[in-house]
Each structure stands twice: as structure tokens, then as C-alpha cells.
Amino acid sequence: TVTIKYAKFKAIGQKSDRRSMVVITNEQKYKDLLVSDFSKALVGTRRFDVLNRENQQLFEKEKAFITGGDAAKAEVARLGQATGADYLVIVNLQGLNVANDRRERIAMTGETLVSSAASGTVSVEVIEFSSRKVKWTGSEKFSANYNGATAVSNGNLSTLISGASEKLVNQLVASIYPIEVVKVLSKNMAVINRGSTSVKEGQKLTVYLKGE
């Protein structure tokens, strides 16, 4: 008689039918900023599973602990469960222009005005991994002027990129999941399939039935 005991992996939480995405970029200087800001915008929609590919060293360290002598043998069942992406989300910066410490002297008063500015475009391409088909593309411009600042900080740039990312993600969600009336509660109240990050108070929508 041979008895085999083995540990079976059980996923945490409810089973997800969401489409999985991994955010990547060709940008080198602002790589972490772009990937982080766009991933946050995607997670905020609660419509996609966003996969992490940026902390490989931390995952390898945890893997070494699990396969070492201190962890329970059953922990090994956790390995080999990584999910592949349904879509590759390629996000890049185009035409980024940062003008620091701009000075203008006022001849009449002798005063010198200092300012800095930043502008550019966040572009996105969504590619289906299995077929390599381009499913969606979009771009969003951003710009801002900072009076009295000698330089544009990373925080300022992150705010601009985050704003552009949120707009692009809302466009992406609208393309994949069009706005629809889920339920009519009364003559003057209805429920649509959008969360608080996708709509603003005071926004107006036109409701219509599909057809000719």
C-alpha cells in the first residue's frame, strides 16, 4: 500500500472573471512613475486584475523562504500559481518637456519672476497577448505652469501623469464596458454600471434604447 499526501492550493477570495492586465513601458527615466500611476488607475476601476511584474526580487526572496527549511511543506503548493496576462498595456510618455527655473525680469520694478512648466502626452496601447491584436489605443495631453517654483518636482509630474492616466483608463473602460442602465428603480432613478471614479456629480448623460 502506498499512501501519498499532498497539499492543494486554494485561491484567496472569490473566483475572478476579470480580464488580467500587465502594465509595461518602454520609458526608462520615468518607468516606475508611469507603471505605478497607470496601474493604480486600472485597479481603481475594479474591472481588471492588474498583475505585478515590477518586484521580481521580492517574489524570489519569498520563494526562497518557502522552499527553505523554515516554512511548512504545504506552503510549496503556493508556487507555480502565477497568472498570465490577457492583455499587455503599453504606456509611454511622448514629447515630454520640462522647463525649470524660467526667469523674467520686470524692467519697471526690477522684480524677477520665477516659474517652471511641464507638458507632454501619455499614450496607451492595449494588445491581446494570445493573438497580438491591438484592441485599443489612446492618448491624453497634460500641461501645467508652476509660478514661483524653480523646478518641476516628481510629485508635480506624478499628479499630471495620474490625471492623464485616469482619463485614459475611463476611455478604455467605456470602450470595453459601455455605459448601460443596469436597473430602473423608479421614474426618476436608475442604476448604471459605473463607480465613483468614473462619474462626477453634476455630469449629464443621455439615456436611449438601442435600435433604429
C-alpha positions in Angstrom: 0.0 0.0 0.0 1.3 3.4 -1.0 -0.1 6.5 0.7 0.5 9.9 -1.0 -0.2 13.1 0.9 -0.1 16.3 -0.9 -1.1 20.0 -0.4 -3.6 21.6 -2.7 -3.5 25.3 -3.4 -6.7 27.2 -2.7 -7.0 30.7 -4.2 -7.8 33.6 -1.8 -11.2 35.2 -2.1 -13.9 34.8 -4.7 -13.1 33.4 -8.2 -12.4 36.3 -10.5 -13.7 36.5 -14.1 -12.0 39.8 -14.7 -9.6 40.3 -17.6 -6.0 40.3 -16.4 -3.6 43.0 -17.5 0.1 43.8 -17.0 1.3 47.4 -17.4 4.7 47.8 -19.2 6.6 50.8 -20.7 9.5 51.5 -23.0 10.2 54.6 -20.9 13.4 54.4 -18.9 13.7 57.6 -16.8 10.1 57.7 -15.6 9.4 53.9 -15.8 8.3 53.4 -12.2 6.1 56.6 -12.2 4.3 55.6 -15.4 3.7 51.9 -14.5 2.6 52.8 -10.9 0.2 55.6 -11.8 -1.5 53.8 -14.7 -1.7 50.6 -12.6 -3.4 52.5 -9.8 -5.9 53.9 -12.3 -6.7 50.5 -13.6 -7.1 49.0 -10.1 -9.4 51.8 -9.2 -12.0 50.8 -11.8 -12.4 47.3 -10.1 -12.9 45.8 -13.5 -9.4 44.3 -14.2 -6.9 42.1 -12.4 -3.6 44.0 -12.7 -0.6 41.8 -12.5 2.6 42.8 -10.8 5.9 42.4 -12.8 7.9 45.1 -11.0 9.0 43.4 -7.8 10.7 40.2 -9.0 13.4 40.3 -6.4 10.8 40.4 -3.5 9.0 37.4 -5.1 12.2 35.5 -5.4 13.1 36.2 -1.8 9.7 34.9 -0.6 10.1 31.8 -2.9 13.4 31.1 -1.3 11.8 31.2 2.2 9.0 28.8 1.1 11.4 26.3 -0.3 13.7 26.6 2.7 13.6 24.6 5.9 11.6 27.1 8.0 8.3 27.0 6.1 5.8 24.2 6.3 5.9 21.7 3.5 2.4 22.6 2.4 3.5 26.1 1.6 5.2 24.7 -1.6 1.7 24.4 -3.1 1.7 28.2 -3.4 4.4 28.1 -6.0 3.6 27.9 -9.7 0.3 29.7 -9.4 1.3 33.0 -11.2 -1.3 34.2 -13.7 -0.5 35.1 -17.3 -1.9 38.4 -18.7 -4.8 38.5 -21.1 -3.7 42.0 -22.2 -0.4 43.9 -22.4 -1.0 47.6 -21.6 1.9 49.6 -23.1 2.0 53.1 -21.7 4.6 55.7 -22.8 5.5 59.3 -22.5 5.6 61.3 -25.7 7.0 64.8 -26.2 7.8 65.4 -22.5 9.0 68.9 -22.0 10.1 70.2 -18.6 11.2 73.8 -18.3 12.8 74.6 -14.9 13.8 77.9 -13.4 12.4 80.2 -16.1 13.1 83.8 -15.1 11.6 87.0 -16.4 12.8 90.4 -15.2 10.3 93.3 -14.9 12.2 96.4 -16.0 9.8 98.8 -14.3 10.1 97.3 -10.9 13.3 95.4 -11.1 11.5 92.3 -9.9 12.4 88.8 -11.2 9.6 86.3 -11.8 10.4 82.6 -11.5 8.4 79.8 -12.9 8.6 76.2 -14.1 6.4 74.2 -16.5 5.8 70.7 -17.8 3.9 69.3 -20.7 3.6 66.1 -22.6 1.4 63.2 -23.7 0.6 59.8 -22.1 -0.1 57.3 -24.9 -1.5 53.8 -24.3 -1.8 50.7 -26.5 -3.7 47.6 -25.3 -2.6 44.4 -27.0 -4.3 41.0 -26.6 -1.5 38.7 -25.6 -2.7 35.5 -27.3 -3.4 37.0 -30.8 -1.2 40.1 -30.6 -4.2 42.1 -31.8 -4.3 45.8 -30.9 -7.5 46.1 -29.0 -7.4 49.8 -28.1 -5.2 52.9 -28.4 -5.5 56.3 -26.8 -3.5 59.4 -25.8 -4.0 62.2 -23.4 -2.1 65.5 -23.2 -1.2 67.2 -20.0 0.4 70.6 -19.1 0.9 72.8 -16.1 2.7 76.0 -15.1 4.1 76.5 -11.6 4.7 80.1 -10.7 7.4 80.7 -8.1 8.9 77.2 -8.5 12.5 76.8 -9.6 11.8 73.2 -10.7 9.1 70.7 -11.5 9.1 68.1 -8.8 8.5 64.4 -9.2 5.3 64.9 -7.2 4.1 67.6 -9.7 4.9 65.2 -12.6 3.2 62.3 -10.9 0.0 64.4 -10.4 0.0 65.3 -14.1 0.6 61.7 -15.3 -2.0 60.4 -12.8 -4.6 62.8 -14.2 -3.9 61.8 -17.8 -3.9 58.1 -16.8 -7.3 58.3 -15.1 -8.8 59.9 -18.2 -7.3 57.3 -20.5 -8.5 54.4 -18.2 -12.0 55.9 -18.2 -11.9 55.9 -22.0 -10.6 52.3 -22.0 -13.4 51.1 -19.7 -16.0 52.9 -21.8 -14.7 51.1 -24.9 -14.6 47.6 -23.3 -17.6 48.1 -21.0 -20.0 50.6 -22.5 -22.2 52.6 -20.0 -25.5 50.8 -19.6 -28.6 51.1 -17.4 -28.5 48.1 -15.0 -31.8 48.7 -13.3 -34.6 51.2 -13.2 -35.6 51.9 -9.6 -38.3 54.4 -10.2 -39.5 57.0 -12.7 -36.7 59.4 -11.7 -33.9 57.0 -10.5 -31.8 54.4 -12.3 -28.6 52.5 -11.7 -25.7 52.5 -14.2 -22.7 50.2 -14.4 -20.2 52.9 -13.2 -18.4 53.6 -9.9 -17.4 56.8 -8.2 -14.1 57.1 -10.1 -15.9 57.1 -13.5 -18.6 59.7 -12.9 -18.7 63.2 -11.4 -21.5 65.0 -9.5 -23.4 67.2 -11.9 -22.4 65.2 -15.0 -25.2 64.8 -17.6 -25.9 61.6 -19.6 -28.2 60.9 -22.4 -30.3 57.7 -22.0 -31.6 55.9 -25.0 -32.8 52.5 -26.1 -30.7 50.6 -28.6 -32.2 50.2 -32.1 -33.0 52.3 -35.1 
